[in-house]
Amino acid sequence: MAKKKKKLKIIPLGGMGEIGKNITVFEYDEDMFVVDCGVAFPEDDMLGIDLVIPDVTYITKNYEKVRGIVVTHGHEDHIGALPYILKDLKVPVYGTRLTLGLLEQKLEEHGISKNVDLRVVKPSDVINLGCFKVEFIRSTHSIADSVALAIHTPVGTVVHTGDFKIDYTPIEGQPMDLARLAELGNKGVLLLMSDSTNVERPGYTMSERTVGETFEEIFMNARKRIIIATFASNVHRIQQVVNAAIKFNRKIAICGRSMINVAKVAMNLGYLNMPEGMLIDIDQISKYPDERLVIITTGSQGEPMSALARMASGDHKKVDIVPGDLVIISASPIPGNEKTISKVVNDLFRKGAEVIYESLADIHVSGHASQEELKLIYSLIKPKFFIPVHGEFRHLKRHANLVNELGMPSENIFIMDIGKVIELTEDSARINGSVTAGKVLVDGLGVGDVGNIVLRDRKHLSQDGLIVIVITIEGDTGNVVAGPDIISRGFVYVRESEDLIEEIKEITRQALQKCENKRKNDWSTKKSIIRDALRDYLYEKTKRRPMILPIIMEV
Amino acid sequence: MAKKKKKLKIIPLGGMGEIGKNITVFEYDEDMFVVDCGVAFPEDDMLGIDLVIPDVTYITKNYEKVRGIVVTHGHEDHIGALPYILKDLKVPVYGTRLTLGLLEQKLEEHGISKNVDLRVVKPSDVINLGCFKVEFIRSTHSIADSVALAIHTPVGTVVHTGDFKIDYTPIEGQPMDLARLAELGNKGVLLLMSDSTNVERPGYTMSERTVGETFEEIFMNARKRIIIATFASNVHRIQQVVNAAIKFNRKIAICGRSMINVAKVAMNLGYLNMPEGMLIDIDQISKYPDERLVIITTGSQGEPMSALARMASGDHKKVDIVPGDLVIISASPIPGNEKTISKVVNDLFRKGAEVIYESLADIHVSGHASQEELKLIYSLIKPKFFIPVHGEFRHLKRHANLVNELGMPSENIFIMDIGKVIELTEDSARINGSVTAGKVLVDGLGVGDVGNIVLRDRKHLSQDGLIVIVITIEGDTGNVVAGPDIISRGFVYVRESEDLIEEIKEITRQALQKCENKRKNDWSTKKSIIRDALRDYLYEKTKRRPMILPIIMEV
């Protein structure tokens, strides 16, 4: 019998058919490594949830095989879940300097930075992870120091783009290493895994540098304070604000915890540069005239607790918005945040600020490649097989269509789902089986302790509130000795609904009487009879369905 | 002493500094009338709320002055609150045929159509409402039969645009009556109140007709079923689907309650025309080949219970999406709906449908005027005073800026807020005082019975759930005779948190012991000591803040 041929397995555990929590496992024989490990934002129906992280059961079950974790850049959706995962998984983490600098800060917040083996790499470095050689390739994205990966495996080379755009004029450092990608393409690439985030956008994504030009124009005409909100991690954007401030002789103050944290790391590592004495403490702003000040802040998504939202609503301790302030929101709304941003903009206008936001000027560019860039990368790599990554199903599907139009046969394109396993040899690829994958919900200190039943109850409570009915019954006789007492929250004002409350008591009593023939201590039957009677009555009366909690105490 | 000069009062009770629930009161001496009376969607923090309607206390308090209600068009945000208001307010309602046709259907659903005096008007009609003459002016918008108003008052003429765009090639009927607006402008207009919805968009809004051209192209190339989702009220859009279906020999089936309702009214009144035998019942679709079918459906906003969302998730009773189906979402996302639409698009793609949605083709145009159209109307009317209407604060502010750039002095422009009163004479205008105004929340059958405390409780419950602690105490002795029993919902799984539950019981017992020195029947002190102790413990342990409900029963 011929020995079974070994295959490369690639298993996305997140980031497929969804935005965020990007993580992919590469496995061959006894070796395994992981690319990225990010968080996702909770969906609208995940009430009270702080974060969503990937289910990494498959990785922890194969602990002894895991040779390391490779991270492509420092965004939350690529590194944010590592503090949770690295508590149980003691393996080295490889990434570029800024990426690991940001990760280290995160690990410190979680109190585990001492226990993690962080290994800094540079673009063009190649590391060995078991049978894999992982090559880091300089890339460009909305965060500095991002990389693509060429993963050299026993069955061929896999190129994973990470998140990228093709920026020929990046703010610092060099453009994406297209030459190396072309070289890899010429040598032959088995599989390309490419970022699908912006596949719906025709044309090219503009260079980050264009934003700087807009900033200069705005700064030139500004006569009062300038307040700029952007993503904390967009170090290049912040550098451009700094550059404009230098040119127009303004001091910089920084607001918002994550902005301060990232700026600190980026300055320490040399990714954010400003002249001595330019950065002032936010407490000092009153000492400078308005036309000499720029405040860089978090809150570009209108997050209710962010510095900008608090300034807009008048709740910020250090910054009061006054008429004449110029506020620039240098970001696009992440889908779902349109209304919170709109609220902040309205509040700022009400306070007399001038506000420059989306679509009013070129104050933001995306960090992801548009269609023509995706075509370019594909054409340089000329892979045998293709997997679109990072996106909802529609993005993956449209990326598949785009590559199909470029000549890739449909049967060589694989739209994956999390947990699905694709097996590759030198000349074949097929989806074969699946492993555990999914969402783990983080709520406060709890990781994974909130599941569907808890969420369903929160949803129910959020819609119509609840009614608690308490009755104390004498165990021996079955007689009611106290109650029914009614407590209601989130349903109706009890004080304004005395008749309703009396009715509820009466219906409870009637329901109890109905049960008298039943076994007198069968509390669960009694409770469900009370619950049913009240549910019908309340829906009839109010067309609402509060949660009904009958409690029977026995004395 | 000179007799005090009478003034025209204009009081917006909704639609200012907010999207939706448009309603404005016009008052002069002993006469009053109302323009529009719409609903708004609940905001994100109004958990469980179905609808928001305006607080019309000021109108009901002045019942004897109210000469009538005038409605400009049949959209929900202009007529949707009338069924609630007209229960108490017996005054005639004036509007065009389609507008009142749609309103009548609504009143029937609320069981009050018999009691309401609906009076149909045509464009160019003038009605007398006390000292006011209200003239209806043909307009164009994303619903047929919309009008602007010229309100002739003792102090001058007020032009209210209603919602509008300037469509030179509307689908049916004639373009907006610009000639009459120009004539009014030449005679002199005291005040212009103009739609601000699209003030952020440069240029012109495209004609509705351009969508029909796109439909024809799409229909020409389609080989299977076509499913089109759009707003039920957009009769012109539906007519264009019908026209394309006629041209390419397809039958029409209609899906979704509101779509069926509106189509019925529009067909009865002659606003929607199709050849005999073209409309088929949704139950009959299996009898026709795919390439002979168009299904028009609700759900263009991805509403979870809508027909399209149910088709996408496989829950629709009559329509199964199959590979090859072409789905067109002919609408823009209303801010806040991006994620629900995205979910529907993903689900449709997963089922193998082709989906054409926003930004992929010219399959939707707005119903509201862009900047150049707003300038045109302003320039024709040349009013003495200006009030931007219909929009959030930022829209009103930008509309004010736009008109200011056209030469109107800032002091003649008034950004209003709901409840604020503006008083006008022939040559003056000033904001003077305010009246009751606000939001009334509709939840099930309850109108106004859910307020801030109930909403705050729903919010609290939605985030971290609740814990109920029940103890039965002997009144005479103060001894605990049953409990503490713990019930938790939306907090943690009780079964997986037995230790935590035991801890909660123990802390409750300790808290009770601490109270022993207090008056033994002071339940409220006891409850608050239990609540405080548990709150601190649970936050320390879980970083969550469930609602804590201690209940003490006395026997």
Interface residues (C-beta under 8 A of the other chain):
Chain A: G17 E43 D44 L47 G48 E200 P335 G336 E338 K339 S342 V345 N346 F349 R350 V355 S359 L360 E392 F393 R394 K397 D443 G444 L445 G446 D449 V450 G451 I453 V454 L455 D457 R458 K459 H460 L461 S462 Q463 D464 G465 L466 V468 V470 T472 V481 A482 G483 D485 I487 R489 G490 F491 V492 Y493 E496 S497 K541 T542 K543 R544 M547 L549 I551 M553 E554 V555
Chain B: G17 E43 D44 L47 G48 E200 P335 G336 E338 K339 S342 V345 N346 F349 R350 V355 S359 L360 E392 F393 R394 K397 D443 G444 L445 G446 D449 V450 G451 I453 V454 L455 D457 R458 K459 H460 L461 S462 Q463 D464 G465 L466 V468 V470 T472 V481 A482 G483 D485 I487 R489 G490 F491 V492 Y493 E496 S497 K541 T542 K543 R544 M547 L549 I551 M553 E554 V555
